[in-house]
């Protein structure tokens, strides 16, 4: 299965679901969409960067020193703060949640550690989020 098909399936699972039943960007002034500082951005999930070839005008893509598997480094998408919602990477679609694999290789959904200080929802419990959204994020694993 190609990356395009794989991520299309995952994007469809998330659909238009959002963390809460309101525009969460109104809580923080869309801080997660600010892309004006070097090093800001959202990590691609493995292979997802292939969907951004060519790189859209509103974005830049760079390899990072974050090694998610031996010899495999993550890519970071940075934007100018405005993008087509349908073109957002998975990490944007599920923010402030993220999948986490524990030491026993079990998948959990947690609050993204990078959300602290940026997202007011980072202090919530998973039970405070829209249950459909959390279920969809859990389903991507």
ABEGO torsion letter per residue (X at the ends): XBAAAAAAAAAAAAEABBABABBAAAAAGGAAABAABBGBEBBBBBGAAAAAOBBBAABBBBBBABBABBGBBBBBBBBAGBBBAAABBAAAAAOABBBBBBAAGBBBBBBBAAABGABAAAABBAAABBAAAAAAAAAAX
